Amino acid sequence: MNEEIKQRIQKRENWQRGLFMLFFMFIYGFSNSLVIGILFFQFATLILTGKTNEFLLGFSQSLSIYIHQIINFLTFNSEQRPFPFSTWPNASDTPDMIKDSSDSGRND
């Protein structure tokens, strides 16, 4: 076996990152299930009350940023570990590419 490959296999940092990736893959799956639950609840709230739940709008915006952070970590686009190893994202910290500037679909 090539000596360089052997050294990379023995690097503790690589295995540690792999464990974090497994952890965040689980969190990612759970988060996607949570998004599905939120969309059904928001739809039911819209049907019953005529407007969406404001608290869930903020939470789901933060959740979408969190999922984006997880994907960046899992795809090696970021070394920053998402929550619980950093702070939970705020909806106000939404990058412009994710924000819905037209606010279409919201019934305030």
C-alpha positions in Angstrom: 0.0 0.0 0.0 1.3 3.5 -0.8 2.8 5.2 2.2 0.8 8.4 1.6 -2.5 6.6 1.6 -1.5 4.7 4.7 -0.8 7.9 6.5 -4.1 9.4 5.4 -6.0 6.3 6.6 -4.3 6.7 10.0 -5.1 10.4 10.4 -7.4 10.8 13.4 -8.9 14.0 12.0 -10.3 12.2 8.9 -12.0 9.5 11.1 -13.3 12.2 13.4 -14.8 14.1 10.5 -16.4 10.9 9.3 -18.1 10.4 12.6 -19.4 13.9 12.6 -20.7 13.3 9.0 -22.6 10.2 10.2 -24.1 12.3 13.1 -25.2 15.1 10.7 -26.6 12.6 8.2 -28.9 11.4 10.9 -29.8 15.0 11.9 -30.4 15.8 8.2 -32.9 13.0 7.8 -34.7 14.0 11.0 -34.8 17.6 9.8 -36.3 16.7 6.5 -39.1 14.7 8.4 -39.6 17.8 10.5 -40.0 20.0 7.4 -42.7 17.6 6.1 -44.5 17.8 9.4 -44.3 21.6 9.4 -45.7 21.8 5.8 -48.7 19.7 6.7 -49.3 21.7 9.9 -49.0 25.0 8.1 -51.4 23.9 5.4 -53.9 22.7 8.0 -53.5 26.1 9.8 -54.1 28.0 6.6 -57.3 26.0 5.8 -58.6 26.4 9.4 -57.6 30.0 10.2 -57.0 31.6 6.8 -53.4 32.5 7.7 -50.1 30.7 8.4 -48.5 30.3 11.9 -46.0 33.1 12.3 -43.9 31.3 14.9 -43.5 28.3 12.5 -42.6 30.7 9.7 -39.6 31.9 11.7 -38.7 28.5 12.9 -38.9 26.9 9.4 -36.7 29.7 8.0 -34.1 29.0 10.7 -34.5 25.2 10.0 -33.9 25.8 6.3 -30.7 27.7 7.0 -29.6 24.9 9.4 -30.2 22.2 6.7 -28.2 24.4 4.3 -25.3 24.4 6.9 -25.5 20.6 7.2 -25.4 20.1 3.5 -22.4 22.4 3.2 -20.6 20.5 6.0 -21.5 17.1 4.5 -20.3 18.1 1.0 -17.0 19.5 2.3 -18.0 23.0 1.3 -17.5 24.1 4.9 -15.5 22.9 7.9 -17.8 24.7 10.3 -19.9 22.2 12.2 -23.5 23.2 12.5 -25.6 23.2 15.7 -25.0 21.8 18.4 -21.4 22.7 17.8 -22.2 26.2 16.8 -25.1 28.6 17.4 -28.6 27.9 16.0 -29.1 30.1 12.9 -31.5 33.1 13.1 -34.1 33.7 10.4 -32.7 37.2 10.1 -29.3 35.8 9.1 -30.8 34.3 5.9 -28.4 34.7 3.0 -29.9 36.7 0.1 -29.9 33.6 -2.2 -32.3 31.8 0.2 -34.6 34.7 1.1 -37.9 35.0 -0.7 -37.8 38.7 -1.4 -41.3 38.8 -2.9 -42.8 37.1 0.1 -45.1 35.3 -2.2 -47.3 32.6 -0.7 -47.5 34.3 2.7 -50.9 35.3 3.9 -50.2 37.9 6.7 
